[in-house]
Amino acid sequence: MEVLKNMLSEIDEDLTGEIFSLEVDLIDLAEQDNGAVLKHASHAVHEFEGIPLDLLIADFAHDELWSSLMAELVLLDESFKQRLRELDIEYLHVVGDVNNGWYLEDHMLFEMVRDQYQAHDTQNSHSLFLDRIKRHFPAISTELLLNHNKWCHDRKAFQMKRGGLLKTWQQSKHQLVLKVSALLAEAAQKTEEAYKTHSEKEAQIKYCRQLMDKVNAWKLAKFEEQKLQEELEAMQVQREREKVQEKMKREKSVREEQRNQIQNFRTAKSIMKDEAERLKMEKLREIQENLAKQAVIDQQRIQYRREEREKRLEKLALEKQKREMERERILSKLEELRNQVRVEAIRDPERTLKATVASDARTAGFLNQTETCYEPVNKELFTVNTFNENKLKKDNRVRVENALRSAGLLNTDYARNIIQSMHPPQAPRKDTFSNIKFAND
């Protein structure tokens, strides 16, 4: 029993080491084509199935032990074949359909993109994968893409489970064959020794029974190990599913939060838009009220300007009337002046040959001077209505001008400044100044 326990512990250590290598092999196996995996699996089944030829042709005297050991090999094959059939039934939609009805090129492109996003486990890798695959296959609906993604996930799980099951079958079969070979060799050796003595034969039979019990115990332990391995695989699959579901829940919550943020943003934008529209309406109403008030004020201003204009027109009419009256007064005065200077002589062509009043006056004065005594004529011959020499000489500006002219300084700046600074003898009338303003003034 101690020997069998040691052998079982060594087998367990070997199986633990093989599990790690089996996981690496399963990852490589999952990347291969589905048909190639199934073909390899069918060949593996034929290689593992049945009793090895070395055991069939081996010569063993103890038929009961040999039959029991061979039955264990057959039962081991049947158990693994049954598990393979159950696995095929569980994944019948993967086994019975090649590429899920997709073309090989499309399926390979889908697998390539899927592996790229599965290699990086980020928070939103599933959403990014869907966005990327929709750009490659825009004509395919999202539901079909999700179904094909699930089919690829199931196919990969099927390949990993089937490969792991075949690997476990191969290892278990190899270990059992080694055990059976060792037991048969040991039993053969014991049988040869038992031929020598009857007691040794009975001991050999007892020992064979012990070995059979060990084999049965090892079989039970092996079945228990397989059961635990299946439970571990089921727990791992369940953990993966829970992980995927949790990831989808997180992505769904993130999308829901983003959707709520977008809805809140739209609501706030709508409120801001309504508020802006309300402010514009208030501003428009205020402008309309101001325009209405301004219209009233403008109407009042127009009325005021109209009244002012009427007053101004009346004033202008009065001023015009005054100007007309003044003009008539001036015209009448000018007419009087014209009458005063108008020639009243009668048309007489011979008058040119006659003496004038002035000549007669001079002649009379001369005669008076010669005949009697000289009397100067101080009385003006005609009435003078303008300036005379005496009046002009009373103006200092005229005398200064004559002095400057005599000195040759009349056209100098000095003369102009002096004459400009001098004032007339009496202030000029107001009507002699112009009220027109020029640019140079």
BELVEN-V533306 format. One record per backbone hydrogen bond with DSSP energy under -0.5 kcal/mol. CO is the residue of the C=O (numbers start at 1). NH is the residue of the N-H. E is the energy in kcal/mol with one decimal. If there is no record, write none. Layout:
BEGIN
co=CO nh=NH e=E
co=CO nh=NH e=E
END
This chain:
BEGIN
co=1 nh=5 e=-2.5
co=2 nh=6 e=-2.4
co=3 nh=7 e=-2.3
co=4 nh=8 e=-2.6
co=5 nh=9 e=-2.7
co=6 nh=10 e=-2.3
co=7 nh=11 e=-2.3
co=8 nh=12 e=-2.6
co=9 nh=13 e=-2.2
co=10 nh=14 e=-2.5
co=11 nh=15 e=-2.7
co=12 nh=16 e=-2.4
co=13 nh=17 e=-2.0
co=14 nh=18 e=-2.2
co=15 nh=19 e=-1.7
co=16 nh=20 e=-1.1
co=17 nh=21 e=-1.4
co=18 nh=22 e=-2.5
co=19 nh=23 e=-2.2
co=20 nh=24 e=-1.7
co=21 nh=25 e=-2.3
co=22 nh=26 e=-2.6
co=23 nh=27 e=-2.0
co=24 nh=28 e=-1.9
co=25 nh=29 e=-2.7
co=26 nh=30 e=-2.2
co=27 nh=31 e=-0.7
co=28 nh=31 e=-0.6
co=29 nh=32 e=-1.1
co=33 nh=37 e=-2.0
co=34 nh=38 e=-2.3
co=35 nh=39 e=-2.3
co=36 nh=40 e=-2.5
co=37 nh=41 e=-2.5
co=38 nh=42 e=-2.4
co=39 nh=43 e=-2.1
co=40 nh=44 e=-2.4
co=41 nh=45 e=-2.2
co=42 nh=46 e=-1.7
co=43 nh=47 e=-1.9
co=44 nh=48 e=-2.6
co=45 nh=49 e=-2.2
co=52 nh=56 e=-1.5
co=53 nh=57 e=-2.0
co=58 nh=60 e=-0.7
co=61 nh=63 e=-1.2
co=62 nh=66 e=-1.9
co=63 nh=67 e=-3.0
co=64 nh=68 e=-2.5
co=65 nh=69 e=-2.6
co=66 nh=70 e=-2.5
co=67 nh=71 e=-2.4
co=68 nh=72 e=-1.8
co=69 nh=73 e=-1.7
co=70 nh=74 e=-2.3
co=71 nh=75 e=-2.8
co=72 nh=76 e=-2.4
co=73 nh=77 e=-2.2
co=74 nh=78 e=-2.8
co=75 nh=79 e=-2.6
co=76 nh=80 e=-2.1
co=77 nh=81 e=-2.7
co=78 nh=82 e=-2.6
co=79 nh=83 e=-2.1
co=80 nh=84 e=-2.2
co=81 nh=85 e=-2.5
co=82 nh=86 e=-2.5
co=83 nh=87 e=-2.2
co=84 nh=88 e=-2.5
co=85 nh=89 e=-2.4
co=86 nh=90 e=-2.6
co=87 nh=91 e=-2.2
co=89 nh=92 e=-1.2
co=91 nh=94 e=-0.8
co=91 nh=95 e=-2.4
co=92 nh=96 e=-2.6
co=94 nh=97 e=-0.6
co=97 nh=99 e=-0.6
co=98 nh=101 e=-1.6
co=99 nh=102 e=-1.9
co=103 nh=107 e=-2.9
co=104 nh=108 e=-2.5
co=105 nh=109 e=-2.2
co=106 nh=110 e=-2.5
co=107 nh=111 e=-2.6
co=108 nh=112 e=-2.3
co=109 nh=113 e=-2.3
co=110 nh=114 e=-2.4
co=111 nh=115 e=-2.4
co=112 nh=116 e=-1.8
co=113 nh=117 e=-1.8
co=114 nh=118 e=-1.8
co=115 nh=119 e=-1.4
co=119 nh=121 e=-0.6
co=120 nh=122 e=-1.7
co=122 nh=125 e=-0.8
co=124 nh=128 e=-2.3
co=125 nh=129 e=-2.5
co=126 nh=130 e=-2.2
co=127 nh=131 e=-2.5
co=128 nh=132 e=-2.4
co=129 nh=133 e=-2.7
co=130 nh=134 e=-2.0
co=131 nh=135 e=-1.2
co=132 nh=136 e=-1.1
co=133 nh=137 e=-2.2
co=137 nh=140 e=-1.0
co=141 nh=145 e=-1.8
co=142 nh=146 e=-2.5
co=143 nh=147 e=-2.4
co=144 nh=148 e=-2.5
co=145 nh=149 e=-2.2
co=146 nh=150 e=-2.3
co=147 nh=151 e=-2.4
co=148 nh=152 e=-2.5
co=149 nh=153 e=-2.2
co=150 nh=154 e=-2.7
co=151 nh=155 e=-2.6
co=152 nh=156 e=-2.4
co=153 nh=157 e=-2.3
co=154 nh=158 e=-2.7
co=155 nh=159 e=-2.7
co=156 nh=160 e=-2.6
co=157 nh=161 e=-2.7
co=158 nh=162 e=-3.0
co=159 nh=163 e=-2.8
co=160 nh=164 e=-2.7
co=161 nh=165 e=-2.7
co=162 nh=166 e=-2.6
co=163 nh=167 e=-2.5
co=164 nh=168 e=-2.7
co=165 nh=169 e=-2.6
co=166 nh=170 e=-2.8
co=167 nh=171 e=-2.6
co=168 nh=172 e=-3.2
co=169 nh=173 e=-3.1
co=170 nh=174 e=-2.7
co=171 nh=175 e=-3.0
co=172 nh=176 e=-2.9
co=173 nh=177 e=-2.7
co=174 nh=178 e=-2.5
co=175 nh=179 e=-2.8
co=176 nh=180 e=-3.3
co=177 nh=181 e=-3.0
co=178 nh=182 e=-2.7
co=179 nh=183 e=-3.3
co=180 nh=184 e=-3.3
co=181 nh=185 e=-2.7
co=182 nh=186 e=-2.9
co=183 nh=187 e=-3.4
co=184 nh=188 e=-2.7
co=185 nh=189 e=-2.3
co=186 nh=190 e=-2.5
co=187 nh=191 e=-2.5
co=188 nh=192 e=-2.3
co=189 nh=193 e=-1.7
co=190 nh=194 e=-2.3
co=191 nh=195 e=-1.5
co=193 nh=196 e=-1.0
co=193 nh=197 e=-0.8
co=194 nh=201 e=-0.7
co=197 nh=201 e=-1.6
co=198 nh=202 e=-2.7
co=199 nh=203 e=-2.4
co=200 nh=204 e=-2.5
co=201 nh=205 e=-2.7
co=202 nh=206 e=-2.8
co=203 nh=207 e=-2.9
co=204 nh=208 e=-2.8
co=205 nh=209 e=-2.4
co=206 nh=210 e=-2.4
co=207 nh=211 e=-2.8
co=208 nh=212 e=-2.9
co=209 nh=213 e=-2.9
co=210 nh=214 e=-2.4
co=211 nh=215 e=-2.8
co=212 nh=216 e=-3.0
co=213 nh=217 e=-2.9
co=214 nh=218 e=-3.2
co=215 nh=219 e=-2.8
co=216 nh=220 e=-2.8
co=217 nh=221 e=-2.6
co=218 nh=222 e=-2.9
co=219 nh=223 e=-3.1
co=220 nh=224 e=-2.5
co=221 nh=225 e=-2.5
co=222 nh=226 e=-2.9
co=223 nh=227 e=-2.6
co=224 nh=228 e=-2.7
co=225 nh=229 e=-2.6
co=226 nh=230 e=-2.7
co=227 nh=231 e=-2.5
co=228 nh=232 e=-2.8
co=229 nh=233 e=-2.6
co=230 nh=234 e=-2.8
co=231 nh=235 e=-2.9
co=232 nh=236 e=-2.6
co=233 nh=237 e=-2.8
co=234 nh=238 e=-2.8
co=235 nh=239 e=-2.6
co=236 nh=240 e=-2.6
co=237 nh=241 e=-2.6
co=238 nh=242 e=-2.8
co=239 nh=243 e=-2.5
co=240 nh=244 e=-2.8
co=241 nh=245 e=-3.0
co=242 nh=246 e=-2.9
co=243 nh=247 e=-2.5
co=244 nh=248 e=-2.7
co=245 nh=249 e=-2.5
co=246 nh=250 e=-2.7
co=247 nh=251 e=-2.6
co=248 nh=252 e=-2.6
co=249 nh=253 e=-2.9
co=250 nh=254 e=-2.7
co=251 nh=255 e=-2.8
co=252 nh=256 e=-2.7
co=253 nh=257 e=-2.8
co=254 nh=258 e=-2.8
co=255 nh=259 e=-2.8
co=256 nh=260 e=-2.7
co=257 nh=261 e=-2.7
co=258 nh=262 e=-2.7
co=259 nh=263 e=-2.6
co=260 nh=264 e=-3.1
co=261 nh=265 e=-2.8
co=262 nh=266 e=-2.8
co=263 nh=267 e=-2.7
co=264 nh=268 e=-3.0
co=265 nh=269 e=-2.7
co=266 nh=270 e=-2.6
co=267 nh=271 e=-2.7
co=268 nh=272 e=-2.9
co=269 nh=273 e=-2.6
co=270 nh=274 e=-2.8
co=271 nh=275 e=-3.0
co=272 nh=276 e=-2.9
co=273 nh=277 e=-2.6
co=274 nh=278 e=-2.8
co=275 nh=279 e=-2.7
co=276 nh=280 e=-2.5
co=277 nh=281 e=-2.6
co=278 nh=282 e=-2.7
co=279 nh=283 e=-3.0
co=280 nh=284 e=-3.1
co=281 nh=285 e=-3.0
co=282 nh=286 e=-2.8
co=283 nh=287 e=-2.8
co=284 nh=288 e=-2.9
co=285 nh=289 e=-2.6
co=286 nh=290 e=-2.9
co=287 nh=291 e=-3.0
co=288 nh=292 e=-2.7
co=289 nh=293 e=-2.9
co=290 nh=294 e=-3.2
co=291 nh=295 e=-2.7
co=292 nh=296 e=-2.1
co=293 nh=297 e=-2.7
co=294 nh=298 e=-3.5
co=295 nh=299 e=-2.6
co=296 nh=300 e=-2.5
co=297 nh=301 e=-3.0
co=298 nh=302 e=-3.2
co=299 nh=303 e=-2.7
co=300 nh=304 e=-3.0
co=301 nh=305 e=-3.6
co=302 nh=306 e=-2.9
co=303 nh=307 e=-2.6
co=304 nh=308 e=-3.1
co=305 nh=309 e=-2.9
co=306 nh=310 e=-2.8
co=307 nh=311 e=-2.8
co=308 nh=312 e=-3.2
co=309 nh=313 e=-3.4
co=310 nh=314 e=-2.8
co=311 nh=315 e=-3.0
co=312 nh=316 e=-3.3
co=313 nh=317 e=-3.1
co=314 nh=318 e=-2.7
co=315 nh=319 e=-3.1
co=316 nh=320 e=-3.5
co=317 nh=321 e=-2.7
co=318 nh=322 e=-3.0
co=319 nh=323 e=-3.3
co=320 nh=324 e=-2.8
co=321 nh=325 e=-2.7
co=322 nh=326 e=-3.2
co=323 nh=327 e=-3.2
co=324 nh=328 e=-3.1
co=325 nh=329 e=-2.6
co=326 nh=330 e=-3.0
co=327 nh=331 e=-3.3
co=328 nh=332 e=-2.7
co=329 nh=333 e=-2.5
co=330 nh=334 e=-3.3
co=331 nh=335 e=-2.6
co=332 nh=336 e=-2.1
co=333 nh=337 e=-2.5
co=334 nh=338 e=-3.2
co=335 nh=339 e=-2.6
co=336 nh=340 e=-2.0
co=337 nh=341 e=-1.8
co=338 nh=342 e=-1.3
co=348 nh=351 e=-1.8
co=349 nh=352 e=-1.0
co=350 nh=353 e=-1.6
co=350 nh=354 e=-0.5
co=351 nh=354 e=-0.7
co=356 nh=360 e=-2.6
co=357 nh=361 e=-2.3
co=358 nh=362 e=-3.0
co=359 nh=363 e=-2.9
co=360 nh=364 e=-2.7
co=361 nh=365 e=-2.6
co=362 nh=366 e=-3.2
co=363 nh=367 e=-2.9
co=364 nh=368 e=-2.6
co=365 nh=369 e=-2.2
co=366 nh=370 e=-2.4
co=367 nh=371 e=-2.8
co=368 nh=372 e=-2.1
co=376 nh=378 e=-0.9
co=382 nh=384 e=-0.5
co=383 nh=385 e=-0.6
co=388 nh=392 e=-2.0
co=389 nh=393 e=-2.2
co=390 nh=394 e=-1.2
co=392 nh=395 e=-1.3
co=394 nh=396 e=-0.6
co=395 nh=398 e=-0.7
co=395 nh=399 e=-1.3
co=396 nh=400 e=-2.7
co=397 nh=401 e=-2.2
co=398 nh=402 e=-2.3
co=399 nh=403 e=-2.2
co=400 nh=404 e=-2.7
co=401 nh=405 e=-2.7
co=402 nh=406 e=-2.4
co=403 nh=407 e=-1.9
co=404 nh=408 e=-0.7
co=404 nh=409 e=-2.6
co=404 nh=410 e=-0.6
co=405 nh=408 e=-0.8
co=409 nh=412 e=-1.4
co=412 nh=416 e=-1.9
co=413 nh=417 e=-2.6
co=414 nh=418 e=-2.0
co=415 nh=419 e=-2.6
co=416 nh=420 e=-2.3
co=417 nh=421 e=-1.5
co=418 nh=422 e=-0.7
co=419 nh=422 e=-0.7
co=429 nh=432 e=-1.2
co=430 nh=433 e=-1.5
co=436 nh=438 e=-0.5
co=438 nh=441 e=-1.0
END
